[in-house]
Amino acid sequence: MILRKARMEDLEAVCGLYREVAEAQEKSGLHQWHWGSYPNEELIRGDIEKGDLYCVYGEFGMAMAVTISRHQEEAYGEINWLFGVRPGYFYRIAVQPQLQDNGFGSQMLQDVETVLQQIGCDSVRCDTYCDNTLAIKLFAKWGMRQAGRVHMHGRPRESICFEKRLVEECPLLPLRMHPAFRGGSLTPWGGNRLMTVYDKPIEDIPTGESLEVSCVKTLESTDDVGVSLPDLIRTYGQPFVGKYEFEAFPLLLKLIDAKDTLSVQVHPNDQYAHDNEHGKLGKTEAWLILEAPKGAQLVYGVKEGTTLEELKAACEQGSAVEDLLRKVDVQRGDVCYIPAGCVHAIGKGIMLYEIQQSSDITYRFYDWNRVDKNGKGRELHLKQALDVTDLHVQLEPRHVSGKACERVLDEKYFTLDLMDLSIQPEIRVPAICNFGMLTALDHDVELCWEDASIKVKKGESFYLPQSAPAMIVRGEGLVALSMPT
């Protein structure tokens, strides 16, 4: 079977096929098509005139028809597609009812793929009614990915959008990440600003952490259809994650709301974590201050000259440790690098962006004598904390401003680029190294590539694959980009 372009003399037969398929759908209880409303003769005629309608005759007349086009339906603009910068589309696929269980649908899709490759497409997109189980199974069998749901053509229910790569070198596009959250008793210091400032769908108040891009077990971020980041990496491999195809995902991106001061804590390096925490990564991180009340402070190391014995004795006494902590003033726009071994604590009222190694290991020295409703304090880890503390870390916050695009951190585990669209309303995104994580921090922005774009809402984070095309970001406000080194 080979599809050919329909001619005007095929119009009556093609319309008859669509009428037959629509009637069969309605008899089966599937209310996807209603001949005369959608599809209709005017629409079919227009497809033939544009040269977009393809068909095949069979033993019983017009057997199959489909519209193949480079034109995207307006509703498709809502979908966060993953594949391709030269997408093709097919619409209104119709197979004579008596042929639908005989493999003709699969053969037709293969012909559609051939046509799209011949006209230079690197990917294919389509949709079907959410109740059309036959089409859904057919598209899945053909290797298509579910990309999201839209309302199409006045249908009472949603349609599911599908896509597939047609060529091996097909680029992978920016992918919206839906975060996981830590809240309730896990973050008693948190608040509600992840919801009020960034419109995050938190379920607990307090909630302190939005894990924007995460492979942490049980706290994985997901795409629009609920596929977890680890599963996306396993499916798409090197084009998606670069050299980390067969390695542990190295980074974790968070937004943090500290309504109250966090515990005084420290993190291990890779060697200590490997030897004492079942092979896990260590934890070096960095903070970008997003909101800070007047007089806001961080704990950023211990006072110069403090010995480990003094620190241990003070921790055992409890609040005595407060006199040994080195506190620094911070404001919006400050960047703090927190290497493993640096004693630290986020201060009351601060919101921040955190990029870190992908690790959930935290050793607490002190929790400000905080207790829960039962009078119980959180677990401390004094031995481990003392084991890994580096008493000589004496860093200062770095305030960044005045440049449209600046690499503010280039450390052992990650880089951090800041793009300030209030200085320059259109900025080229730095080249992606293995993968990137882009977050709009102040306003909605537009992420653009070739002839396409997607809206990034304030507080949203997008995963940028290794094979993503060159991109620019437009709008206003601050945009952050983190990558592994």
Buried (B, 14 or more C-beta within 10 A) or exposed (E): EEBEEBEEEBBEBBBEBBBBBBBBBBEEEBBBBBBEEBBBBEBBBEBBEEEBBBBBEBEEEBBBBBBBBEEBBEBBEBBBBBBBBBBBBBBBBBBBBBBBEEEBBEBBBEBBBEBBBEEEBBBBBBBBBBBBEBBBEBBEEBEBBBBBBBEBBEBEEBBBBBBBBBBEEBBBBBBBBBBBBBBBEBBBBBBBBBBEBBEBEBEBEBBBBBBBBBBBEEBBBBBBBEBBBBEBBEEBBBBBBBEBBEEEBBBBBBBBBBBBBBBBBBBBBBEBBBEBBEEBBBBBBBBBBBBBEEEBBBBBBBBEEBEEEBBBEBBEEBEEBEEBBBBBEBBBBBBBBBBBBBBBBBBBBBBBBBBBBBBBBBBBBBBBEEEEEEEEBEEBBBEBBBBBBBBEBEBEBEBBEEEBBBBBBEBEBBBBBBBBBEBEEEBEBBEBEBBBBBBBBBBBBBBBBEEBBBBBEBBBBBBBBBBBBEBBBBBBBBBBBBBBE
